[in-house]
Each structure stands twice: as C-alpha cells, then as structure tokens.
Amino acid sequence: SIRNITNVDGYQTWREHEHRSLSKLMQARLNYLQNPVTPCADVKRFTCDINKGCGYGCEIHHAIHCFHIAYALGRPMILQSSGWRYNPSGFDQIFQPPSLNCNKSMASGASSWNTYKTADVVKIPLIDDIHPRTEFMPMSIPADISERLIRLYGNPFAWFTGQLMKYLLRPQDWLMEFMKKKFEQIKFETPIVGIHVRRTDKVGTEAAFHDISEYMRHVEDYYITYQYQNPNSKFTKRVYLATDDPSVFNDARTKYPDYVFYGDTVVAQSAQLNTRYGTESLKGVLLDIHFLSLSDYLVCTFSSQVCRVAYEIMQQRVIDGAWRVQPLDDVYYFGGQNPHNQRAVISHKAIWPNEFSFERDHIIGTEGNHWNGFSKGSDKTNGQSGLYP
C-alpha cells in the first residue's frame, strides 16, 4: 500500500535516524549548558523560581519558559524550588537536579530582568512580565537546526519544548521505579488513545464543559482509521482516561462498553481541588501525563496545561507527533508566547461574508480554530480580519 512506500524507499529509515540524531544533539547541548566546565561562580547564569502559585502543568511551563531563555542566551539555569507546593522539600527530590555544577547557593544576588545583557546573575520573571518582547521567546526554535526541525516535524516548537522537558524532568530512581510498576500493573498496551477530561478548576472560566461523547467521537474515528489501515489485525479498543472528576469513569464505561478504559479513580480523586497539592497528588498527575504521552493519539482540551505537557512529552518518543492530537478547544500554544502568526503559502479569495481574502506570503495572526475547516484571525499585511480556511 501507499503507507508502506516510505519503508521501501529508505525515507522512514532516514526519518528515524534524523529523529535520534536531533534528540541526541539537543540533550548533549543542554547537558553542556547546565554543567559548564568553568566554575559556576565564574559564568553568567539565570535563576528561576518554580513557585508560580498555580497547578503542576502551569508551573512546569513556567520553568520551561525560563529554560527557553537560558538556552537562547547560553546561560545555565538554576531552578529554585524550596517550599514547592507539590513537594516542599523541593524539585530535586522528584527529578534529577537540573545542574550538578550550579546550585541555589550560586543564585544569590540576582539582578532584575532589565539587566540580563550585562549582569552576572539574573532572575527570569514570569513570561507575561517580560518587556520589551524578544525574538527568542516562544514559539522560537534554535536557528542553527531550524531547517532540520522544519523538515522533520509538523510542530518544531512542540518538539523543542519536549526536548527541554526531557532534560528537566529526568526522574529520580524512585519515581522511575514507581512508573515502571504502574505500567506493569495496568498492563498498558497499544493501540491506545489517551483522553484528558478536565472538569473542576477551569470549567466555566478558561474552558467550557465537554461531555464524554465529544471526546469519544474522535476516539471512534481513530479506531475506524486504525482498522482500515490494519485490516487483518484483531485488537482491543483501549482508552487511557485521565480526569479530575472520578464520576467520568463510570459514565464512560456505561456509555461505551465495547472499550477498555484504563485509569485510576484514586488519581482522579487526588486531582480534586481540595486535595490537588502535595506529593501524593503530584505522583498522580505524573502518572496521568506519563501514560497520556505514551498513547498513540490524544483527545483533550489544549486550554489544559496538563494536556499540552503530555503532547510535548509525546514528541520525544515519536518521529513526528504533531498530528497525534485532537484538541476540543484551543490550538496548540505556549502561554505568554509572542503572536501566533502564520505565513500564507497560497492565496485565498473569500467566498462567505465573514471570510477575508489574502495573498501568498501574507502574515496571518491566528486567534482561534473553530474545528470546522475555518480559523479566526487577521491579516497583518492588509488589516482584514474574520474567518480563513
């Protein structure tokens, strides 16, 4: 079949090699950045406080924002985490230290962001507090490997962010063993689709309520396609269900009896608002993100930072995972990023009254995907706005 052509002409082999090569290069660079040969006290460095006062996904994205800047400007990042709400003893009890050479004792006397070009030690502020905006902020990617990334990945920035997470979130041995035991206990197998149903903190404010049927419609579409592509395969339709509402498990299993749902109601209970913070809750969210990232396909809301973290971590594992997600609301984004612009590769003439026309090479600012073939946005070249395909 056409699907097998890349296995015959060598293209798939090249993609696999390039994927491994880029990951190896990126991890080597990050290790070199974080562990300078020169004594840490003698190098310019950044500090970053993980304690943003929000959920796990939000605080990890804050740390990754700091790491983006550290990489872009070539300074090691010292992550401060004393009193972390998820583990008061600090980040390093859960994950390996970001640096063996630069520790929090090297973070004292940090200057404010406006001195980042000259000061020896600079504290990176929240992404929304960085002014003026700089070109190296999200969604920028390393310029020297940009052509390779664009050639291989449908979402180069998600891959780059996934690589930063791969380094920053290296688990301690106890966490690695904990994950391994859970993997064996639930007998995690593929094919499997991961869905993340958020129901508590953001519904009604940042996110809308989505019934389980809205998720499962896309799960069913995935398995229809899978069956078509594997006509001789007998498989179980598996779903890994992550949620902060324990009642979703019973709802899903009652309405979709021909599916096998993996997941843990205890984890869901720990994700409730009154029990969300603490080490036990952290173990639960880490499990959910881990198994969501191991899924073949994701259905979730990109307004959720947990969903976006899982998607970013997924990029470490698969050659091009850009397509392996169906969000129910937002397009993929990084909170606080620079404008979400696209360059038109072909011209478009409006057909409907609420559309706008544009020419090839016009810059289109994306404001939201309606998931019906149209997005809302504006033409930065001619000033028109509305819907575009």
Contacts in CASP RR format, 6 or more apart in sequence:
PFRMAT RR
TARGET T0000
AUTHOR 0000-0000-0000
METHOD contacts of the structure
MODEL  1
SIRNITNVDGYQTWREHEHRSLSKLMQARLNYLQNPVTPCADVKRFTCDI
NKGCGYGCEIHHAIHCFHIAYALGRPMILQSSGWRYNPSGFDQIFQPPSL
NCNKSMASGASSWNTYKTADVVKIPLIDDIHPRTEFMPMSIPADISERLI
RLYGNPFAWFTGQLMKYLLRPQDWLMEFMKKKFEQIKFETPIVGIHVRRT
DKVGTEAAFHDISEYMRHVEDYYITYQYQNPNSKFTKRVYLATDDPSVFN
DARTKYPDYVFYGDTVVAQSAQLNTRYGTESLKGVLLDIHFLSLSDYLVC
TFSSQVCRVAYEIMQQRVIDGAWRVQPLDDVYYFGGQNPHNQRAVISHKA
IWPNEFSFERDHIIGTEGNHWNGFSKGSDKTNGQSGLYP
3 229 0 8 1.000
5 11 0 8 1.000
6 12 0 8 1.000
6 15 0 8 1.000
15 152 0 8 1.000
15 319 0 8 1.000
15 320 0 8 1.000
16 319 0 8 1.000
18 148 0 8 1.000
18 152 0 8 1.000
19 152 0 8 1.000
19 319 0 8 1.000
22 145 0 8 1.000
22 148 0 8 1.000
22 149 0 8 1.000
22 152 0 8 1.000
22 159 0 8 1.000
23 163 0 8 1.000
23 166 0 8 1.000
23 316 0 8 1.000
25 145 0 8 1.000
26 160 0 8 1.000
26 163 0 8 1.000
27 163 0 8 1.000
27 166 0 8 1.000
27 167 0 8 1.000
29 71 0 8 1.000
30 71 0 8 1.000
30 163 0 8 1.000
30 164 0 8 1.000
30 167 0 8 1.000
31 167 0 8 1.000
33 70 0 8 1.000
33 71 0 8 1.000
33 74 0 8 1.000
33 75 0 8 1.000
33 76 0 8 1.000
34 76 0 8 1.000
34 77 0 8 1.000
34 98 0 8 1.000
34 99 0 8 1.000
34 101 0 8 1.000
34 102 0 8 1.000
34 167 0 8 1.000
35 76 0 8 1.000
35 99 0 8 1.000
35 100 0 8 1.000
35 101 0 8 1.000
35 102 0 8 1.000
36 43 0 8 1.000
36 76 0 8 1.000
36 101 0 8 1.000
36 102 0 8 1.000
39 101 0 8 1.000
40 76 0 8 1.000
40 99 0 8 1.000
40 101 0 8 1.000
40 102 0 8 1.000
40 103 0 8 1.000
40 106 0 8 1.000
41 106 0 8 1.000
43 75 0 8 1.000
43 76 0 8 1.000
44 75 0 8 1.000
44 119 0 8 1.000
44 120 0 8 1.000
44 121 0 8 1.000
44 122 0 8 1.000
45 75 0 8 1.000
45 76 0 8 1.000
45 77 0 8 1.000
45 78 0 8 1.000
45 102 0 8 1.000
45 106 0 8 1.000
45 107 0 8 1.000
45 120 0 8 1.000
45 121 0 8 1.000
45 122 0 8 1.000
46 66 0 8 1.000
46 69 0 8 1.000
46 70 0 8 1.000
46 73 0 8 1.000
46 75 0 8 1.000
46 76 0 8 1.000
46 77 0 8 1.000
46 78 0 8 1.000
46 116 0 8 1.000
46 121 0 8 1.000
46 122 0 8 1.000
46 123 0 8 1.000
46 124 0 8 1.000
47 77 0 8 1.000
47 78 0 8 1.000
47 79 0 8 1.000
47 80 0 8 1.000
47 107 0 8 1.000
47 110 0 8 1.000
47 121 0 8 1.000
47 122 0 8 1.000
47 123 0 8 1.000
47 124 0 8 1.000
48 62 0 8 1.000
48 63 0 8 1.000
48 66 0 8 1.000
48 67 0 8 1.000
48 70 0 8 1.000
48 77 0 8 1.000
48 78 0 8 1.000
48 79 0 8 1.000
48 80 0 8 1.000
48 123 0 8 1.000
48 124 0 8 1.000
49 80 0 8 1.000
49 81 0 8 1.000
49 123 0 8 1.000
50 59 0 8 1.000
50 62 0 8 1.000
50 63 0 8 1.000
50 79 0 8 1.000
50 80 0 8 1.000
50 81 0 8 1.000
50 84 0 8 1.000
50 91 0 8 1.000
51 59 0 8 1.000
51 80 0 8 1.000
51 81 0 8 1.000
51 83 0 8 1.000
51 84 0 8 1.000
51 85 0 8 1.000
52 58 0 8 1.000
52 59 0 8 1.000
52 62 0 8 1.000
52 126 0 8 1.000
53 59 0 8 1.000
53 85 0 8 1.000
54 62 0 8 1.000
55 276 0 8 1.000
55 277 0 8 1.000
55 305 0 8 1.000
56 86 0 8 1.000
56 282 0 8 1.000
56 285 0 8 1.000
56 305 0 8 1.000
56 306 0 8 1.000
57 285 0 8 1.000
57 305 0 8 1.000
57 306 0 8 1.000
57 308 0 8 1.000
57 309 0 8 1.000
58 305 0 8 1.000
59 84 0 8 1.000
59 86 0 8 1.000
60 165 0 8 1.000
60 169 0 8 1.000
60 305 0 8 1.000
60 309 0 8 1.000
61 305 0 8 1.000
61 308 0 8 1.000
61 309 0 8 1.000
61 334 0 8 1.000
61 335 0 8 1.000
62 126 0 8 1.000
62 127 0 8 1.000
63 79 0 8 1.000
63 168 0 8 1.000
64 161 0 8 1.000
64 164 0 8 1.000
64 165 0 8 1.000
64 168 0 8 1.000
65 124 0 8 1.000
65 127 0 8 1.000
65 138 0 8 1.000
65 334 0 8 1.000
65 336 0 8 1.000
66 77 0 8 1.000
66 79 0 8 1.000
66 124 0 8 1.000
67 77 0 8 1.000
67 164 0 8 1.000
67 167 0 8 1.000
67 168 0 8 1.000
68 136 0 8 1.000
68 137 0 8 1.000
68 138 0 8 1.000
68 140 0 8 1.000
68 161 0 8 1.000
68 164 0 8 1.000
69 124 0 8 1.000
69 136 0 8 1.000
69 137 0 8 1.000
70 76 0 8 1.000
70 77 0 8 1.000
70 124 0 8 1.000
71 142 0 8 1.000
71 164 0 8 1.000
72 136 0 8 1.000
72 140 0 8 1.000
73 116 0 8 1.000
73 136 0 8 1.000
75 122 0 8 1.000
76 99 0 8 1.000
76 101 0 8 1.000
76 102 0 8 1.000
77 98 0 8 1.000
77 99 0 8 1.000
77 124 0 8 1.000
78 98 0 8 1.000
78 99 0 8 1.000
78 102 0 8 1.000
78 103 0 8 1.000
78 104 0 8 1.000
78 106 0 8 1.000
78 107 0 8 1.000
79 91 0 8 1.000
79 98 0 8 1.000
79 168 0 8 1.000
80 104 0 8 1.000
80 107 0 8 1.000
81 87 0 8 1.000
81 90 0 8 1.000
81 91 0 8 1.000
81 92 0 8 1.000
82 88 0 8 1.000
82 90 0 8 1.000
82 104 0 8 1.000
83 89 0 8 1.000
83 90 0 8 1.000
84 90 0 8 1.000
84 91 0 8 1.000
85 277 0 8 1.000
85 278 0 8 1.000
86 94 0 8 1.000
86 277 0 8 1.000
86 278 0 8 1.000
86 279 0 8 1.000
86 281 0 8 1.000
86 282 0 8 1.000
87 93 0 8 1.000
87 94 0 8 1.000
87 278 0 8 1.000
87 279 0 8 1.000
87 282 0 8 1.000
93 172 0 8 1.000
94 171 0 8 1.000
94 172 0 8 1.000
94 175 0 8 1.000
94 279 0 8 1.000
94 282 0 8 1.000
94 286 0 8 1.000
95 168 0 8 1.000
95 169 0 8 1.000
95 170 0 8 1.000
95 171 0 8 1.000
95 172 0 8 1.000
95 175 0 8 1.000
96 170 0 8 1.000
96 171 0 8 1.000
96 172 0 8 1.000
97 103 0 8 1.000
98 167 0 8 1.000
98 168 0 8 1.000
106 121 0 8 1.000
107 121 0 8 1.000
108 121 0 8 1.000
109 121 0 8 1.000
110 121 0 8 1.000
110 122 0 8 1.000
110 123 0 8 1.000
111 119 0 8 1.000
111 120 0 8 1.000
111 121 0 8 1.000
111 122 0 8 1.000
111 123 0 8 1.000
112 122 0 8 1.000
112 123 0 8 1.000
112 125 0 8 1.000
113 122 0 8 1.000
113 123 0 8 1.000
113 124 0 8 1.000
113 125 0 8 1.000
113 129 0 8 1.000
113 130 0 8 1.000
115 122 0 8 1.000
116 122 0 8 1.000
127 137 0 8 1.000
127 138 0 8 1.000
127 335 0 8 1.000
127 336 0 8 1.000
127 337 0 8 1.000
128 336 0 8 1.000
130 137 0 8 1.000
133 338 0 8 1.000
135 338 0 8 1.000
137 336 0 8 1.000
137 337 0 8 1.000
137 338 0 8 1.000
138 157 0 8 1.000
138 161 0 8 1.000
138 334 0 8 1.000
138 335 0 8 1.000
138 336 0 8 1.000
138 337 0 8 1.000
138 338 0 8 1.000
139 157 0 8 1.000
139 334 0 8 1.000
139 337 0 8 1.000
139 338 0 8 1.000
139 340 0 8 1.000
140 157 0 8 1.000
140 338 0 8 1.000
141 149 0 8 1.000
141 156 0 8 1.000
141 157 0 8 1.000
141 160 0 8 1.000
142 149 0 8 1.000
142 160 0 8 1.000
146 156 0 8 1.000
149 156 0 8 1.000
149 159 0 8 1.000
149 160 0 8 1.000
150 156 0 8 1.000
152 319 0 8 1.000
152 320 0 8 1.000
153 159 0 8 1.000
153 315 0 8 1.000
153 320 0 8 1.000
153 321 0 8 1.000
153 322 0 8 1.000
154 320 0 8 1.000
154 321 0 8 1.000
154 322 0 8 1.000
154 323 0 8 1.000
155 315 0 8 1.000
155 321 0 8 1.000
155 322 0 8 1.000
155 332 0 8 1.000
157 334 0 8 1.000
158 311 0 8 1.000
158 312 0 8 1.000
158 315 0 8 1.000
158 322 0 8 1.000
158 332 0 8 1.000
159 315 0 8 1.000
161 312 0 8 1.000
161 315 0 8 1.000
161 334 0 8 1.000
162 312 0 8 1.000
162 313 0 8 1.000
162 315 0 8 1.000
162 316 0 8 1.000
163 315 0 8 1.000
163 316 0 8 1.000
165 309 0 8 1.000
165 312 0 8 1.000
165 313 0 8 1.000
165 316 0 8 1.000
166 313 0 8 1.000
166 316 0 8 1.000
169 313 0 8 1.000
171 179 0 8 1.000
175 283 0 8 1.000
175 286 0 8 1.000
178 283 0 8 1.000
179 286 0 8 1.000
179 287 0 8 1.000
179 290 0 8 1.000
182 287 0 8 1.000
183 291 0 8 1.000
186 262 0 8 1.000
186 263 0 8 1.000
186 291 0 8 1.000
188 240 0 8 1.000
188 262 0 8 1.000
188 291 0 8 1.000
188 294 0 8 1.000
189 236 0 8 1.000
189 238 0 8 1.000
190 238 0 8 1.000
190 296 0 8 1.000
191 223 0 8 1.000
191 226 0 8 1.000
191 235 0 8 1.000
191 237 0 8 1.000
191 238 0 8 1.000
191 296 0 8 1.000
192 238 0 8 1.000
192 239 0 8 1.000
192 240 0 8 1.000
192 262 0 8 1.000
192 294 0 8 1.000
192 295 0 8 1.000
192 296 0 8 1.000
193 219 0 8 1.000
193 222 0 8 1.000
193 223 0 8 1.000
193 238 0 8 1.000
193 239 0 8 1.000
193 240 0 8 1.000
193 295 0 8 1.000
193 296 0 8 1.000
193 297 0 8 1.000
193 298 0 8 1.000
193 299 0 8 1.000
194 239 0 8 1.000
194 240 0 8 1.000
194 241 0 8 1.000
194 242 0 8 1.000
194 291 0 8 1.000
194 292 0 8 1.000
194 295 0 8 1.000
194 297 0 8 1.000
194 298 0 8 1.000
194 299 0 8 1.000
194 300 0 8 1.000
195 215 0 8 1.000
195 216 0 8 1.000
195 219 0 8 1.000
195 239 0 8 1.000
195 240 0 8 1.000
195 241 0 8 1.000
195 242 0 8 1.000
195 298 0 8 1.000
195 299 0 8 1.000
195 300 0 8 1.000
196 242 0 8 1.000
196 243 0 8 1.000
196 288 0 8 1.000
196 292 0 8 1.000
196 298 0 8 1.000
196 299 0 8 1.000
196 300 0 8 1.000
196 301 0 8 1.000
196 304 0 8 1.000
196 306 0 8 1.000
196 307 0 8 1.000
196 310 0 8 1.000
197 210 0 8 1.000
197 212 0 8 1.000
197 215 0 8 1.000
197 241 0 8 1.000
197 242 0 8 1.000
197 243 0 8 1.000
197 244 0 8 1.000
197 245 0 8 1.000
197 248 0 8 1.000
197 300 0 8 1.000
198 207 0 8 1.000
198 243 0 8 1.000
198 244 0 8 1.000
198 301 0 8 1.000
198 303 0 8 1.000
198 304 0 8 1.000
198 306 0 8 1.000
198 307 0 8 1.000
199 209 0 8 1.000
199 243 0 8 1.000
199 244 0 8 1.000
199 245 0 8 1.000
199 248 0 8 1.000
200 244 0 8 1.000
200 245 0 8 1.000
200 271 0 8 1.000
200 272 0 8 1.000
200 273 0 8 1.000
201 244 0 8 1.000
201 273 0 8 1.000
202 303 0 8 1.000
202 304 0 8 1.000
203 209 0 8 1.000
206 303 0 8 1.000
207 301 0 8 1.000
207 303 0 8 1.000
207 304 0 8 1.000
207 329 0 8 1.000
208 329 0 8 1.000
210 301 0 8 1.000
210 328 0 8 1.000
210 329 0 8 1.000
212 248 0 8 1.000
212 251 0 8 1.000
212 252 0 8 1.000
212 255 0 8 1.000
212 256 0 8 1.000
213 255 0 8 1.000
214 328 0 8 1.000
215 299 0 8 1.000
215 300 0 8 1.000
215 328 0 8 1.000
216 252 0 8 1.000
216 255 0 8 1.000
216 256 0 8 1.000
216 259 0 8 1.000
218 299 0 8 1.000
218 326 0 8 1.000
219 237 0 8 1.000
219 239 0 8 1.000
219 259 0 8 1.000
219 297 0 8 1.000
219 299 0 8 1.000
222 296 0 8 1.000
222 297 0 8 1.000
223 237 0 8 1.000
226 235 0 8 1.000
227 233 0 8 1.000
236 260 0 8 1.000
237 258 0 8 1.000
237 259 0 8 1.000
237 260 0 8 1.000
238 259 0 8 1.000
238 260 0 8 1.000
238 261 0 8 1.000
238 262 0 8 1.000
239 252 0 8 1.000
239 256 0 8 1.000
239 259 0 8 1.000
239 260 0 8 1.000
239 261 0 8 1.000
239 262 0 8 1.000
240 261 0 8 1.000
240 262 0 8 1.000
240 263 0 8 1.000
240 291 0 8 1.000
240 292 0 8 1.000
240 294 0 8 1.000
240 295 0 8 1.000
241 248 0 8 1.000
241 249 0 8 1.000
241 252 0 8 1.000
241 261 0 8 1.000
241 262 0 8 1.000
241 263 0 8 1.000
242 263 0 8 1.000
242 267 0 8 1.000
242 268 0 8 1.000
242 288 0 8 1.000
242 289 0 8 1.000
242 291 0 8 1.000
242 292 0 8 1.000
242 306 0 8 1.000
243 249 0 8 1.000
243 268 0 8 1.000
243 271 0 8 1.000
244 268 0 8 1.000
244 271 0 8 1.000
244 272 0 8 1.000
244 276 0 8 1.000
245 268 0 8 1.000
246 265 0 8 1.000
246 268 0 8 1.000
246 269 0 8 1.000
248 268 0 8 1.000
249 261 0 8 1.000
249 263 0 8 1.000
249 265 0 8 1.000
249 268 0 8 1.000
252 259 0 8 1.000
252 261 0 8 1.000
253 259 0 8 1.000
253 261 0 8 1.000
262 291 0 8 1.000
263 291 0 8 1.000
264 284 0 8 1.000
264 287 0 8 1.000
267 284 0 8 1.000
267 285 0 8 1.000
267 287 0 8 1.000
267 288 0 8 1.000
269 275 0 8 1.000
270 276 0 8 1.000
270 280 0 8 1.000
270 281 0 8 1.000
270 284 0 8 1.000
271 281 0 8 1.000
271 284 0 8 1.000
271 285 0 8 1.000
271 288 0 8 1.000
275 281 0 8 1.000
285 306 0 8 1.000
288 306 0 8 1.000
288 310 0 8 1.000
289 306 0 8 1.000
289 309 0 8 1.000
289 310 0 8 1.000
289 313 0 8 1.000
290 313 0 8 1.000
292 298 0 8 1.000
292 300 0 8 1.000
292 306 0 8 1.000
292 307 0 8 1.000
292 310 0 8 1.000
292 314 0 8 1.000
293 310 0 8 1.000
293 311 0 8 1.000
293 313 0 8 1.000
293 314 0 8 1.000
293 316 0 8 1.000
293 317 0 8 1.000
294 314 0 8 1.000
294 317 0 8 1.000
295 314 0 8 1.000
296 324 0 8 1.000
297 324 0 8 1.000
297 325 0 8 1.000
297 326 0 8 1.000
298 307 0 8 1.000
298 310 0 8 1.000
298 311 0 8 1.000
298 314 0 8 1.000
298 324 0 8 1.000
298 325 0 8 1.000
298 326 0 8 1.000
299 325 0 8 1.000
299 326 0 8 1.000
299 328 0 8 1.000
300 307 0 8 1.000
300 310 0 8 1.000
300 311 0 8 1.000
300 325 0 8 1.000
300 327 0 8 1.000
300 328 0 8 1.000
301 307 0 8 1.000
301 327 0 8 1.000
301 328 0 8 1.000
301 329 0 8 1.000
301 330 0 8 1.000
302 308 0 8 1.000
302 311 0 8 1.000
302 327 0 8 1.000
302 329 0 8 1.000
302 330 0 8 1.000
302 331 0 8 1.000
302 332 0 8 1.000
302 333 0 8 1.000
303 329 0 8 1.000
303 330 0 8 1.000
307 327 0 8 1.000
308 332 0 8 1.000
308 333 0 8 1.000
308 334 0 8 1.000
311 324 0 8 1.000
311 325 0 8 1.000
311 332 0 8 1.000
314 321 0 8 1.000
314 324 0 8 1.000
315 321 0 8 1.000
315 322 0 8 1.000
318 324 0 8 1.000
325 332 0 8 1.000
327 369 0 8 1.000
327 371 0 8 1.000
328 371 0 8 1.000
330 368 0 8 1.000
330 369 0 8 1.000
331 340 0 8 1.000
331 366 0 8 1.000
331 368 0 8 1.000
331 369 0 8 1.000
331 375 0 8 1.000
333 340 0 8 1.000
339 365 0 8 1.000
340 365 0 8 1.000
340 366 0 8 1.000
340 367 0 8 1.000
341 363 0 8 1.000
341 364 0 8 1.000
341 365 0 8 1.000
341 366 0 8 1.000
341 380 0 8 1.000
342 363 0 8 1.000
342 364 0 8 1.000
342 365 0 8 1.000
342 366 0 8 1.000
343 361 0 8 1.000
343 362 0 8 1.000
343 363 0 8 1.000
343 364 0 8 1.000
344 358 0 8 1.000
344 359 0 8 1.000
344 360 0 8 1.000
344 361 0 8 1.000
344 362 0 8 1.000
344 363 0 8 1.000
344 364 0 8 1.000
345 360 0 8 1.000
346 360 0 8 1.000
347 357 0 8 1.000
347 358 0 8 1.000
347 359 0 8 1.000
347 360 0 8 1.000
348 357 0 8 1.000
348 358 0 8 1.000
348 388 0 8 1.000
348 389 0 8 1.000
349 357 0 8 1.000
350 356 0 8 1.000
350 357 0 8 1.000
352 387 0 8 1.000
354 386 0 8 1.000
354 387 0 8 1.000
355 374 0 8 1.000
355 386 0 8 1.000
355 387 0 8 1.000
355 388 0 8 1.000
356 378 0 8 1.000
356 379 0 8 1.000
356 384 0 8 1.000
356 385 0 8 1.000
356 386 0 8 1.000
356 387 0 8 1.000
356 388 0 8 1.000
357 384 0 8 1.000
358 364 0 8 1.000
358 379 0 8 1.000
358 381 0 8 1.000
358 382 0 8 1.000
358 384 0 8 1.000
358 388 0 8 1.000
359 381 0 8 1.000
362 379 0 8 1.000
362 380 0 8 1.000
362 381 0 8 1.000
362 382 0 8 1.000
363 379 0 8 1.000
363 380 0 8 1.000
363 381 0 8 1.000
364 377 0 8 1.000
364 378 0 8 1.000
364 379 0 8 1.000
364 380 0 8 1.000
364 388 0 8 1.000
365 377 0 8 1.000
365 378 0 8 1.000
365 379 0 8 1.000
365 380 0 8 1.000
366 375 0 8 1.000
366 376 0 8 1.000
366 377 0 8 1.000
367 375 0 8 1.000
367 376 0 8 1.000
367 377 0 8 1.000
367 378 0 8 1.000
368 375 0 8 1.000
368 376 0 8 1.000
368 377 0 8 1.000
369 375 0 8 1.000
369 376 0 8 1.000
370 376 0 8 1.000
370 387 0 8 1.000
373 389 0 8 1.000
374 387 0 8 1.000
374 388 0 8 1.000
374 389 0 8 1.000
375 387 0 8 1.000
375 388 0 8 1.000
375 389 0 8 1.000
376 386 0 8 1.000
376 387 0 8 1.000
377 385 0 8 1.000
377 386 0 8 1.000
377 387 0 8 1.000
377 388 0 8 1.000
378 384 0 8 1.000
378 385 0 8 1.000
378 386 0 8 1.000
379 385 0 8 1.000
END
